[in-house]
């Protein structure tokens, strides 16, 4: 699989945003108990502090698409780097629950924007033959960030004001992320063509697709965009996203994004040490087991990178949700029968993470960015990603209450129900997009004519 150096550079820089995404999501996991004691918080209040990031994510996700249509994908990513830096410094210096929550909201706006822009950018700059593989790099960056946050948290446990360093850790990546984008980071060629910067778009394509393929790629994109503009004008009304065939495709993306989160992943990522404490292990061992979660998450994301352009998106999604179902079934059984302290619980959680990391985690971003047509991709990605973050907020906010108030069987049973529904929905509704250009996918979904 040959990839142009300039394309690889663009992907690596974009994925630095995903890396900060992962750090922001997981860094607080090791700090939860310290924050609770520092500010004397209840279970509901610590849930608010953790989920404050998600509130920002919803704002960032919902606004990033429309903003990127106006100022470009690159400029939105530049803004996110600044937000990450401000949030990290403020979180590390926070002296109250309110200040910490506000800082996390700001970081969340950056995370939400990145969660839209990175997969959108990768899909728009990558050739069809490697778009699936490169699309999984987004999730690879996220899981490396999660693993890095777990490891950093482990070494900060027991140090003076260690929780502040945990929350400030995104700054270490935000600074080089901003510098790299300002030095040499190409804009999306599809966005450039949409805005009339045709020479610049061709120049970018020559760098990322190679001189031999650039003109063909350029002509294909230009033809489709001009056709869209003739049919619907330059603007796209928000209400049109939910009408006719376009509405059906947006519905598919929204449901897939919702299932990615309502099946429980961020509850386990954000509260992994807390979950393991419920099984009777000490705090140090709980964080070590959380690191195991991060390692498995990383390794099985590599499996997704390897398989997505080989066996296809739909098969990976079905295998993954099937495996998640089996893992959650055992967790419900273990908590119902009083076997929560068994090795089987650890194995089941790691199995759940493995199947999720190889399927829903990266494939959702790839498929949603592929099925949305050029003219609405930015806005539609914002809508589906915002729905994903709404589901994340619900899960992260209420999971501590469910785990401590209703018990592990009810908490994991909730995720089990939605995982089964997700499997059935994917089997019945999600199309296979492997190896097809974005324009070919539009044709197969009935969004354009031959």
N, C-alpha and C positions, 0 to 999 in steps of 0.2 A: 504494500500500500504506500505509494509515493505521495508525499504531501509537500507542496512548495514551502520553502523556508519562511517566506513572508506570511503565508497563511498560518503556519504553525505559530509564528510569533504573535499574530493577532489573536489566535485562540488562547494562547498561554496568558496574555495580558488580560483578556476578557475573563478568563477563569480565575484570575486573582480576586475578582469581585465575588465569585462563588466561594472562594476560600474564606473570605471575610464573612460571608453569609454563614458558613458552617461554624466559624469561631463564635460569632454572635449568638447562634442558637444554643451552643453547648457550653460556653464558658461559665454560665451561671450555675450549671449543675453542681459543681464542687463548692459553690459559694452560698448555696441556699441556707444551710444551717447557720453559717456565720452571719448572714444578712438578717435572719430571723432573730438571733440573739442580739445583734448590734442595734436593731431598731425595734425590738420587742414586738414582733409581728405574729398575727394569727395565721392559721392555714389559709384562710380566704385572702388575707393581705399579701402573703408571700406569693399566692397565685396571681394576684394583681401585678406584683413587681415582675414576675416571670413573664406574664402575658402582655405587659406593657409594650414589649418589643413587637408582639403580634399586632397590636393596635396600629403601631407605626407601619408595619408590613402591609396592612390592608390599605392604608393611605397611599403608601409608595407604589403598591401594585396597581391600584386603581387609576393613579394619575400618570404613571410612567409612560404608558402606551401613547396617550394623546399628546403628552409633552414631547415624546420622541418623534412624533410625526411632524412637529413644528420645528424643533431645534436639532434633531438628529439623534441617533443611537449613542454616538460617541459622547456628545455633550451631556446627556443624561447620566452616563457612567462616570464622567468627571465630577458631576454634582454629588453622586453617591459616595465617591471617595472622600470628598470634603465632609459629608454628613457622618461617615464612619469615624473620621478623625475627631470631630467635635464630640460625638457620642462617647467614644472611648475615654477621652480625657475627662469629660464631665462625670461619667460613671465611676471612674477611679477616684474622683475627688468628692463624690456626693456625700452630704452629711445628714440626709433625711430620706425617708421613704419616697416623698414626693419628688425630690430632686433626682433620685435614682430612677424613678419611674419615667420622668420627663426625658432624662438622658437616653433611656432605653427606647422610648418612643421615637426619638430622632434617629437612633441607630436602626430602628425597625423600618423607618421610611426608606433608608438606604438599602436594607435587605430586601424589602418589597420591590423596589425599583430594579435591583439587580436580578431578582427572581424572574422578572419579565424580560429585561433587556439582554441578559447574557444568552439564554436559549434563542431569543429572537435574532440577535446579532449573529450567532453561530449558524443558524439555519439559513440566513440570508447571504452569508459570505462563503459558505462551504459548497463544493460541487456535490451532486447527487450521490456519486459512488462512495463518498466517505462521510456524508452528512450525518448518518446515524451514529457512526463511531465518534466523530467529533462532537456531536450533540451530547453524548454521554460524558464528555469531559466536564460539562457544567456540573453534573452531579458528583463527578470525581473530585472536583475542587471543593464541593460542599463537604464531602465525607472526610477529606484530608483535613479540612478545617475543624470538623468535629473531633477527629482523633487527636489533632494537635492540641485542641482545647482541653480534652480529658487528661492528656499527659501533662500539660502545663499546670492544670489544676492540682494534679496529684503531687507535683513537686512544690506547689505553693501551700498545700495543707499544713497547718501547724506553724507557718511563718507569720511574723508580725504584719498585720493588715494584708494578709495574703489574698483575701477576697477582692481587694481593690485592684491588685495586679491582674487577677483573673479577668475582671471586667474591662480593664484597660488594654488587654492584650490585642484586640483588633487593630490598634494603632500601629503595631509593628509591621503589618501588611498594608494598611491604608496609605502610608507615605510612599512606598515604592510603587503601589498601584497607581496613584495619582501621577507620579513622575513618569512612569512608563507610558501612560496614555498621552501625556503632554509632549513626550519626545517623538514617538513614532508609532501611531496607532491609526489604522485606516478606518474611514467611515464605511457603513454598509453600502455596497454598490447599488442595491435595490432602492434604498432611500435616496441616494444621489440622483438616480434616474427619475424617480418620482418627483423630485424637486427641480429637475431640469439641468442638473450638473452632469451632462452626458460625458464630456471629456474626462472629468475627474473620475467618473464611474468606470470608464474604460481603462483608465490608468490603474485603478485599484484592481480590476479584474486581471490585468496583465501581470500584476505582482502576485496575486493570490491563486490564480488559476493557470498561469503560464501563458506566454505569448500566443502559442498555437491554439489554445482553447478560448482565449479571452473574447475574441470577436464573436464566435458562435454563441457563447454564454450571454454576451451583451445583447446581441440581436434577439435572442429568445426572450430575455427579460423585457427589453424595450417593446417588442411586439405585444406581449401580454399586457403590459401596463398601459400602452396606448389604447388597446382594445377595451380595457376596463374604464378608462377615462372617457372614451366615446360613448360607452353604454350608460355610465352613472355619473359622469362629471368628475371633477377632481376631489370633491369632498365626499365623505361617507357619513350619513346620519347615524347617530347612535341607535335609534329605534330600528334601523334596517338590519341590525345584527340579529334580531329575534324574529325575522319574517322569512317565510318561504324556505327554500333549500338552504340558504345561508343560515337561517335560524336553527335548522336541524344540525348543521355542522358545529355551530357555536355551542349548541346543547351538548353534543358529544364531548367537546373540549371541557366544558364546565363540569360535567359529571365526572370525567376522568380526573380532573384537578381536585374535585371534592373527595373522591375516593382515595386519592393519594394521602390525604391528611386525616379524614374521619376514621380511617382504619388504625390510627393510633401512634404513628411513628414518632411524632414530636413529643408526645407524652413520655415515651421511653427514652428519647434522647435527652430531654430536659430534666427528667426525674430519675434517670438510671440509678444513681447512688441511693435515692430514697426507696426505689422499688427493691433493691437488693437488701437494704436495711430491714425491710418488711419480712425478708426471708430469714432474718436472724444473724446476718454477718455484721461485723464491726464496720465503722465508717471508712477506715483505711482499706479494708478488703472490698467494701462496696465500691469504692472509687477504682480499685484495680479491676474489678469485674466490669465496671463501666468502660474502662480502657479496652477490655476485651470486646465490648460492644462496638467501640470505634474501630478496632482492628478488623473485625468481621465485616463491618460496614464498608470499609475501604477495600478489602480483598474481593468481596463479591460485587462491588461496583466495577472492578477490573474484569470480572466475569461478564458483566453486562457489556463493557467496552468490546470484549472479544466476540460476543455472540450476536449483538444487535443487528449487524449487517450480514450475519451468516444465517441465522434461523428466523429472523424477522421480529418485528415489534409485538405483534399479537400473541405469538407463541410464548415469548418471554413474559408478557403480562399474565397469561393464563397459568403458566408454570409457577410464577411468583405468587399470585393470589391463592393458588391451590396450596402451596407450601405454607403460606402465612396462616391459612385456615387450620391446617393440621397443628401448627405450633400453638395457635391461640386456643384450640380445643384442649390441648394438654394443660395449658396454664389455667383455664377455667376449672378443669378436673382437679388439678393440684391444689388450688385454693379452696375448692369445695370440700375436699377430703382431708384437709389439714396436712398436705404434703408440700407446703410452700417452701420448706427448708431443704428440699431435696435437690440433688444435682440436676434432676430432670428439668427444674424450673430454669436454671441457668442455660441448659442446652436448648430449651424451647425458646427462650428469649433470643439467644444467639441465632437459632434457626429462623425465627421470625425476621430478625434483622437481615440475615443472609438472603432470604427470598425477596424481601422488600428491596434491598440494595441492588439485586440483580434484575429487578423488574419495574415496579411502580415508581421507584425513586428517580431513575434517569429516563425511563421510557415515556412517562407522562409528559415531561418537558419536550422530548423529541417529537412525539406524536402531535401534541397541540400546536407546536410551532410549524409542523408540516401540513396539517389539514386546513389551517386558516389561509385564505387566499391573500395575495399581495396587498390588495387595496384595504384590507381590514386587519392585517396581521398584528400590527402594534396595538390597536385598540382592543381587539378580541383577546389577545394574550393578557392584556391588563384585566379584562373582565374575568376570565377563567382563573387567573392567578389570584385576583382579589377574593374570589370564592374559595380558593384553596386556603388563603390566609384566614378567612372567616371561620372555616372548619378547624384550622389550627388553633385559633383563639379559643373556640369552644372546648377543644380537647385539653389544651394546656391550662386553661383557667379552672376547669372543673375536675381534672384528673386527681389532684391531691384530695379533694373532698370525696370523690368516688372511692379512692383507694383506702382512705382512713375511715370514711363514714359508712360505706356500703360493702367494702371488702374487695379483695383482688378478683374474686370470681365475677362480681358484677361489673367491675371496671373492664376486665379483659373480655367478658361476655358481650359488652357493648361494642367493642372493636370487632369481635368475631362476627356479629350479625352483619355489619357493614362490609366486612371482607367477603362474605359469601355473596352478598348482593353485587359487589364489585365484580366478582368472578362471572356471575351470570350476565351482567351488563356487557362486559368486555367480549364474552363469547358471542353475544347476540348482535352487538352494535358497532364495535370498533373495527375499522378497516385496516388492512395491511398496507403499509406505505414504503416498505423496503425497496431500495434501488430505483425509486421514481423521482423525477424532477418535481419541484413544487408545482409547476404548471400542469404536469401530467396528473398529479394528485387532484388538482382542481377539476380537471376534465372527468376523472373517474367518479368524483363526488357529485357530478352534475352541476357544477358551479360555472361552467363555461361550455361553449359549443366547439366542435372540431374546427 
